[in-house]
């Protein structure tokens, strides 16, 4: 004999899957933001070093 359909269980499974997908997407977006921030923070450091070299040695 087959089991009766448990709609609450099916809904709970769908909600868990939806939440897991949403959290995964959020994590990916946060990682992308951190990666862009790291690139942005690294880029000005190299530009400042080049600017200092262009002006020659520092005067003491």
KAFENQUI-V262109 format. One record per residue. N is the residue number from 1. RES is the residue in one letter. D_CENTER is the distance of its C-alpha to the mean C-alpha in Angstrom with 2 decimals. Layout:
BEGIN
N&RES&D_CENTER ; N&RES&D_CENTER
END
This chain:
BEGIN
1&X&48.66 ; 2&X&45.14 ; 3&X&42.93 ; 4&X&42.58 ; 5&X&39.31 ; 6&X&37.02 ; 7&X&35.09 ; 8&X&33.38 ; 9&X&32.02 ; 10&X&30.84 ; 11&X&29.14 ; 12&X&27.47 ; 13&X&26.19 ; 14&X&24.83 ; 15&X&23.15 ; 16&X&21.58 ; 17&X&20.31 ; 18&X&18.98 ; 19&X&17.22 ; 20&X&15.71 ; 21&X&14.47 ; 22&X&13.09 ; 23&X&11.27 ; 24&X&9.87 ; 25&X&8.72 ; 26&X&7.22 ; 27&X&5.38 ; 28&X&4.32 ; 29&X&3.75 ; 30&X&2.45 ; 31&X&1.78 ; 32&X&3.52 ; 33&X&4.82 ; 34&X&5.65 ; 35&X&6.99 ; 36&X&8.82 ; 37&X&10.10 ; 38&X&11.33 ; 39&X&13.01 ; 40&X&14.47 ; 41&X&15.76 ; 42&X&17.21 ; 43&X&18.91 ; 44&X&21.20 ; 45&X&22.36 ; 46&X&23.80 ; 47&X&25.34 ; 48&X&27.05 ; 49&X&28.48 ; 50&X&29.91 ; 51&X&31.39 ; 52&X&33.07 ; 53&X&34.56 ; 54&X&35.87 ; 55&X&37.93 ; 56&X&39.65 ; 57&X&40.28 ; 58&X&40.02 ; 59&X&43.37 ; 60&X&44.46
END
